[in-house]
Amino acid sequence: EVFKETVHKNLAAGINKVEHGKVKFEKSNDGGKWKCIIIDKDHNDFNASNTIDAVAFMVGDLKFLSMMLGNENFDGHWCYLCSLYYPDWQKEGHACGTPWTLETLKEQAAKFTEKCGTERMGVREVPFFDILVDRYIWRVLHTLIGVGNAVLNNLIDIIESEIQGAVPAKEIRLKRVLRDLLAKIKELRAERDQWDSKDEGSGNDTLKSHKLEKKALDRQIEDMEGDGRYDDDDYAIAHTTLQLHEDAIKVLRDKRIDMAKKIKELRDDISKKMKTLKDLRQARKTDDSSLYTKIDAVLQKYGIERAAYHGGNLTGGCVKNLMTYAQDIMDEVAILLKENKHRKCKMTPDDIDALCNNSAKLLTLWDGALATLHIVS
């Protein structure tokens, strides 16, 4: 709402001028230096030989791109490029969705008052700009970071549970509790986002309806009192109905406050437990003879800094190095795991080799897949 009420109008005018305009090249009058300007179709030189078409792109993360296309708060549920819903793309070999266009998005947005739930397909309002949908580009690096960290974290989890063998029971229990808490807060946030949405029938929509009804009844009662109609049946009915709306407003507000309170409590609890887990892990990782420290030394050889590794998530540069040298890194990690596995570890040397080779293969294949996105077809 802040974006729409402040910079959107002027920003849209400029971006749409680029989208529909051309770039004109001309020499300045003070010495022949070249400059370029954006011109629109009404410019005298619009079709001159010293102009080229201007092409606009929108680049950002999925949340930002979904918002700019009119799908605010639906980035985790609907594809911003096509009609696929979250459950649809969980299936292996799923069919492709129907690609969105500016025209179809506008048509879907026009049905805002008619469609609700999944029928809305995540479209809340018309796109903010005239840039074609297929020129909304998400940041490949963000995907690279997410995939790289997921593969490494999965490997670390297996090392902790199957190979290390010396992880304190308290740490194992804490990780399980954290997984449950993270799932719970994700569920509550989704519930809150749905409540806050403009969807027909949402908590926010219902609250606004009750407020409008209350406002109308306040005026009606005021008019009747001005006419001295205190004994009219309509006056009594209006007061009774007003009380019902006021009660409903209080219930809805209390529910929203309760959701916020529960989310905050969970967030605080997660934060405390994450710190405790970090302290427990740090205590083990500072031991020079620990498996963590030895793996960390391997990562450092390839430019994956200790601070980034111990901080939880690797940065973009570290993930790039992890993928570039994946096989070399995993070969060294496999040797360390086989030499330092716990005596009760049931994994054979071949199992450990397979684990590390699979991790290397995943990193290499994802690196290759994402690299192809930079190739102009």
C-alpha positions as CSV (number, residue, x, y, z in Angstrom):
1,E,0.0,0.0,0.0
2,V,2.9,2.4,0.8
3,F,4.4,1.7,-2.6
4,K,1.2,2.3,-4.4
5,E,0.5,5.5,-2.5
6,T,3.9,7.0,-2.9
7,V,6.4,6.2,-5.7
8,H,4.3,3.9,-7.9
9,K,2.7,6.6,-10.2
10,N,6.0,8.3,-11.1
11,L,8.0,5.1,-11.2
12,A,5.4,3.5,-13.5
13,A,5.5,6.5,-15.9
14,G,9.2,6.2,-16.3
15,I,9.4,2.4,-16.6
16,N,6.5,2.3,-19.0
17,K,8.2,5.0,-21.1
18,V,11.3,2.7,-21.4
19,E,9.1,-0.3,-22.2
20,H,7.2,1.5,-25.0
21,G,9.9,3.9,-26.1
22,K,13.2,3.8,-27.9
23,V,16.8,4.8,-27.1
24,K,18.0,7.7,-29.2
25,F,21.8,8.3,-29.7
26,E,23.0,11.8,-30.5
27,K,26.1,13.9,-30.2
28,S,26.2,16.8,-27.7
29,N,26.8,20.3,-29.0
30,D,29.9,20.8,-26.9
31,G,32.5,18.6,-28.5
32,G,31.0,15.6,-30.1
33,K,30.4,13.4,-27.0
34,W,27.7,10.8,-27.5
35,K,24.7,10.6,-25.2
36,C,21.5,8.6,-25.3
37,I,18.0,9.5,-24.2
38,I,14.7,7.6,-23.9
39,I,12.1,8.9,-26.4
40,D,8.4,8.0,-26.8
41,K,6.4,7.4,-29.9
42,D,5.4,11.1,-30.2
43,H,9.0,12.2,-30.6
44,N,9.9,13.4,-34.1
45,D,12.9,11.0,-34.3
46,F,11.1,7.9,-33.0
47,N,11.7,6.0,-36.3
48,A,15.1,7.6,-37.1
49,S,18.1,5.5,-37.9
50,N,19.9,6.6,-34.7
51,T,17.3,4.9,-32.5
52,I,17.0,1.4,-31.2
53,D,14.2,-0.3,-29.3
54,A,14.4,-0.1,-25.5
55,V,13.7,-3.3,-23.6
56,A,12.8,-3.2,-20.0
57,F,13.4,-6.0,-17.5
58,M,12.3,-6.4,-13.9
59,V,14.8,-8.3,-11.6
60,G,14.3,-9.3,-8.0
61,D,13.4,-12.1,-5.6
62,L,10.2,-14.1,-6.0
63,K,8.3,-12.0,-3.4
64,F,9.2,-8.7,-5.1
65,L,8.4,-10.0,-8.6
66,S,5.0,-11.5,-7.5
67,M,4.1,-8.2,-5.8
68,M,5.0,-6.2,-9.0
69,L,2.7,-8.5,-11.0
70,G,-0.2,-8.1,-8.7
71,N,0.3,-11.3,-6.7
72,E,1.3,-9.9,-3.3
73,N,1.6,-12.5,-0.5
74,F,1.1,-15.4,-3.0
75,D,4.7,-16.0,-4.0
76,G,4.9,-19.2,-1.9
77,H,1.6,-20.6,-3.3
78,W,1.4,-19.7,-7.0
79,C,4.0,-19.5,-9.8
80,Y,4.4,-15.9,-10.9
81,L,5.0,-16.9,-14.5
82,C,2.2,-19.4,-15.0
83,S,-1.0,-20.8,-13.6
84,L,0.6,-23.6,-11.5
85,Y,-0.4,-23.9,-7.8
86,Y,2.1,-25.2,-5.2
87,P,0.8,-28.8,-5.1
88,D,1.0,-29.0,-8.9
89,W,4.8,-28.6,-9.1
90,Q,5.5,-31.0,-6.3
91,K,4.8,-33.9,-8.6
92,E,7.7,-35.3,-10.7
93,G,7.1,-34.8,-14.4
94,H,4.2,-32.5,-13.8
95,A,2.6,-30.7,-16.8
96,C,3.5,-27.1,-17.6
97,G,1.1,-24.4,-16.5
98,T,-0.4,-21.9,-18.8
99,P,2.0,-18.9,-19.1
100,W,0.6,-15.6,-17.8
101,T,0.5,-12.5,-20.0
102,L,-0.2,-9.0,-19.0
103,E,-3.6,-9.4,-20.7
104,T,-4.6,-12.6,-18.8
105,L,-3.4,-11.2,-15.5
106,K,-5.5,-8.1,-16.0
107,E,-8.5,-10.2,-17.0
108,Q,-8.0,-12.4,-13.8
109,A,-7.6,-9.3,-11.6
110,A,-10.9,-7.9,-13.0
111,K,-12.6,-11.0,-11.5
112,F,-11.4,-10.0,-8.0
113,T,-14.8,-9.6,-6.6
114,E,-16.1,-12.8,-8.2
115,K,-13.2,-15.2,-7.4
116,C,-11.9,-16.4,-4.1
117,G,-9.6,-19.1,-2.8
118,T,-7.8,-21.1,-5.5
119,E,-10.1,-19.8,-8.2
120,R,-8.3,-16.5,-7.9
121,M,-5.0,-18.2,-8.8
122,G,-3.0,-15.8,-6.7
123,V,-4.0,-12.7,-8.7
124,R,-5.0,-9.8,-6.5
125,E,-4.7,-6.8,-8.7
126,V,-3.4,-5.7,-12.1
127,P,0.4,-5.6,-12.7
128,F,2.1,-2.4,-11.7
129,F,4.0,-1.9,-15.0
130,D,3.7,-2.7,-18.7
131,I,6.8,-4.9,-18.8
132,L,6.0,-8.3,-20.4
133,V,5.7,-11.2,-17.9
134,D,8.5,-13.2,-19.5
135,R,10.9,-10.4,-18.7
136,Y,10.4,-10.6,-15.0
137,I,13.7,-12.3,-13.9
138,W,14.4,-13.9,-10.5
139,R,18.0,-13.8,-9.2
140,V,19.7,-17.0,-10.1
141,L,22.2,-16.4,-7.3
142,H,19.5,-16.7,-4.7
143,T,18.6,-20.1,-6.1
144,L,22.3,-21.1,-6.2
145,I,22.7,-20.1,-2.5
146,G,19.5,-22.0,-1.5
147,V,20.5,-25.2,-3.3
148,G,24.1,-25.1,-2.2
149,N,23.2,-24.6,1.5
150,A,20.5,-27.3,1.3
151,V,22.9,-29.9,-0.1
152,L,25.6,-29.1,2.5
153,N,23.2,-29.0,5.4
154,N,21.8,-32.3,4.4
155,L,25.3,-33.8,4.3
156,I,26.1,-32.3,7.7
157,D,22.8,-33.7,9.2
158,I,23.8,-37.2,8.0
159,I,27.3,-36.8,9.4
160,E,25.8,-35.8,12.7
161,S,23.3,-38.6,12.9
162,E,25.2,-41.5,11.2
163,I,28.9,-40.9,11.3
164,Q,30.0,-38.4,14.0
165,G,28.4,-40.5,16.7
166,A,29.4,-38.1,19.5
167,V,26.7,-35.5,19.1
168,P,25.2,-34.8,22.6
169,A,21.6,-36.1,23.0
170,K,20.6,-32.6,24.1
171,E,21.7,-31.2,20.8
172,I,19.8,-34.0,18.8
173,R,16.6,-33.3,20.8
174,L,17.0,-29.6,20.4
175,K,17.2,-30.0,16.6
176,R,14.0,-32.0,16.6
177,V,12.2,-29.5,18.7
178,L,13.4,-26.7,16.4
179,R,12.1,-28.5,13.3
180,D,8.7,-28.8,14.9
181,L,8.7,-25.1,16.0
182,L,9.8,-23.9,12.5
183,A,7.0,-25.9,10.9
184,K,4.5,-24.5,13.4
185,I,5.5,-20.9,12.8
186,K,5.4,-21.4,9.1
187,E,1.8,-22.6,9.4
188,L,0.8,-19.7,11.7
189,R,2.4,-17.1,9.3
190,A,0.5,-18.6,6.4
191,E,-2.7,-18.4,8.5
192,R,-1.9,-14.7,9.4
193,D,-1.1,-13.8,5.8
194,Q,-4.4,-15.3,4.6
195,W,-6.2,-13.4,7.4
196,D,-4.5,-10.2,6.3
197,S,-5.2,-10.7,2.6
198,K,-7.8,-8.9,0.6
199,D,-9.4,-12.2,-0.4
200,E,-13.2,-12.3,-0.1
201,G,-14.1,-13.9,3.2
202,S,-10.6,-13.4,4.7
203,G,-10.4,-12.1,8.3
204,N,-9.4,-8.7,7.1
205,D,-12.2,-8.6,4.5
206,T,-14.8,-9.7,7.1
207,L,-13.5,-7.1,9.6
208,K,-13.8,-4.3,7.0
209,S,-17.4,-5.4,6.2
210,H,-18.4,-5.3,9.8
211,K,-16.8,-1.8,10.2
212,L,-18.7,-0.5,7.2
213,E,-22.0,-1.9,8.5
214,K,-21.3,-0.4,11.9
215,K,-20.5,3.0,10.3
216,A,-23.8,2.9,8.4
217,L,-25.8,1.9,11.5
218,D,-24.1,4.7,13.5
219,R,-25.4,7.2,10.9
220,Q,-28.8,5.6,10.9
221,I,-29.1,5.7,14.7
222,E,-27.9,9.3,14.7
223,D,-30.6,10.3,12.2
224,M,-33.4,8.5,14.1
225,E,-32.3,10.2,17.3
226,G,-32.3,13.5,15.5
227,D,-35.9,12.8,14.6
228,G,-36.8,11.8,18.1
229,R,-37.6,8.2,17.1
230,Y,-36.4,6.6,20.3
231,D,-39.5,4.4,20.6
232,D,-39.5,3.0,17.0
233,D,-38.9,-0.7,16.5
234,D,-36.3,0.2,13.9
235,Y,-34.4,2.1,16.5
236,A,-34.2,-0.9,18.8
237,I,-33.4,-3.3,15.9
238,A,-30.6,-0.9,14.7
239,H,-29.1,-0.8,18.3
240,T,-29.2,-4.6,18.5
241,T,-27.7,-5.1,15.1
242,L,-25.0,-2.5,15.9
243,Q,-24.1,-4.5,19.1
244,L,-23.7,-7.6,17.0
245,H,-21.3,-5.9,14.6
246,E,-19.3,-4.4,17.5
247,D,-19.0,-7.9,19.1
248,A,-17.9,-9.4,15.8
249,I,-15.3,-6.6,15.3
250,K,-13.9,-7.3,18.8
251,V,-13.8,-11.1,18.2
252,L,-11.9,-10.6,14.9
253,R,-9.5,-8.0,16.4
254,D,-8.8,-10.3,19.3
255,K,-8.1,-13.2,16.9
256,R,-5.6,-11.1,14.9
257,I,-3.9,-10.0,18.1
258,D,-3.8,-13.6,19.3
259,M,-2.2,-14.7,16.1
260,A,0.5,-12.0,16.3
261,K,1.1,-12.9,20.0
262,K,1.5,-16.6,19.2
263,I,3.9,-15.8,16.3
264,K,6.0,-13.5,18.5
265,E,6.2,-16.1,21.2
266,L,7.2,-18.8,18.8
267,R,9.8,-16.5,17.1
268,D,11.3,-15.6,20.5
269,D,11.4,-19.3,21.5
270,I,13.0,-20.3,18.2
271,S,15.6,-17.5,18.6
272,K,16.6,-18.7,22.1
273,K,16.8,-22.3,21.0
274,M,18.8,-21.4,17.9
275,K,21.3,-19.6,20.1
276,T,21.5,-22.6,22.4
277,L,22.1,-24.9,19.4
278,K,24.7,-22.6,18.0
279,D,26.5,-22.5,21.4
280,L,26.4,-26.3,21.6
281,R,27.7,-26.7,18.0
282,Q,30.4,-24.1,18.6
283,A,31.7,-25.9,21.6
284,R,32.3,-29.0,19.5
285,K,33.6,-27.1,16.5
286,T,36.3,-25.3,18.4
287,D,37.9,-28.6,19.3
288,D,40.9,-28.9,16.9
289,S,40.5,-32.6,16.8
290,S,36.8,-32.6,16.0
291,L,35.4,-33.8,12.7
292,Y,33.8,-30.4,12.2
293,T,37.1,-28.6,12.4
294,K,38.7,-31.0,10.0
295,I,35.9,-30.6,7.4
296,D,36.0,-26.8,8.0
297,A,39.8,-26.9,7.1
298,V,38.9,-28.6,3.8
299,L,36.3,-25.9,3.0
300,Q,38.8,-23.1,3.8
301,K,41.3,-24.5,1.3
302,Y,38.7,-23.8,-1.4
303,G,37.8,-20.3,-0.2
304,I,34.8,-21.2,1.9
305,E,35.5,-19.1,5.0
306,R,35.1,-20.5,8.5
307,A,32.9,-17.6,9.6
308,A,30.4,-18.3,6.8
309,Y,30.4,-22.0,7.5
310,H,29.9,-21.6,11.2
311,G,27.3,-18.9,10.8
312,G,24.9,-21.5,9.3
313,N,24.4,-20.4,5.7
314,L,27.2,-19.9,3.1
315,T,27.3,-16.6,1.2
316,G,27.1,-16.5,-2.6
317,G,30.8,-16.5,-3.2
318,C,31.3,-19.5,-0.9
319,V,28.5,-21.4,-2.5
320,K,30.0,-20.8,-6.0
321,N,33.3,-22.2,-4.7
322,L,31.5,-25.2,-3.2
323,M,29.9,-26.0,-6.5
324,T,33.0,-25.3,-8.6
325,Y,35.2,-27.6,-6.6
326,A,32.5,-30.0,-5.4
327,Q,34.1,-33.3,-6.4
328,D,37.5,-32.3,-5.0
329,I,36.0,-31.1,-1.7
330,M,33.8,-34.2,-1.3
331,D,36.7,-36.5,-2.1
332,E,38.7,-35.0,0.8
333,V,35.6,-35.0,3.1
334,A,35.0,-38.7,2.3
335,I,38.6,-39.5,3.4
336,L,38.1,-37.6,6.7
337,L,34.8,-39.3,7.4
338,K,36.2,-42.8,6.9
339,E,39.2,-42.0,9.0
340,N,37.3,-40.4,11.8
341,K,33.9,-42.1,11.9
342,H,32.6,-43.2,15.3
343,R,33.2,-46.9,16.2
344,K,29.4,-47.4,16.3
345,C,28.9,-46.0,12.9
346,K,27.1,-48.6,10.7
347,M,28.1,-46.9,7.4
348,T,30.7,-48.8,5.3
349,P,33.5,-47.0,3.5
350,D,31.5,-47.6,0.2
351,D,28.4,-46.0,1.8
352,I,30.5,-42.9,2.8
353,D,32.0,-42.7,-0.7
354,A,28.5,-42.9,-2.2
355,L,27.2,-40.2,0.2
356,C,29.9,-37.8,-0.7
357,N,29.8,-38.6,-4.4
358,N,26.1,-38.0,-4.5
359,S,26.5,-34.6,-2.7
360,A,29.2,-33.7,-5.3
361,K,27.0,-34.8,-8.2
362,L,24.0,-32.8,-6.9
363,L,26.2,-29.6,-6.5
364,T,27.7,-30.1,-10.0
365,L,24.4,-30.8,-11.7
366,W,22.7,-27.8,-10.1
367,D,25.6,-25.6,-10.9
368,G,25.4,-26.7,-14.5
369,A,21.6,-26.3,-14.7
370,L,21.6,-22.8,-13.2
371,A,24.6,-21.8,-15.4
372,T,22.5,-22.6,-18.6
373,L,20.1,-19.8,-17.5
374,H,22.8,-17.3,-18.4
375,I,23.1,-18.7,-22.0
376,V,21.1,-16.8,-24.6
377,S,19.3,-19.3,-26.7
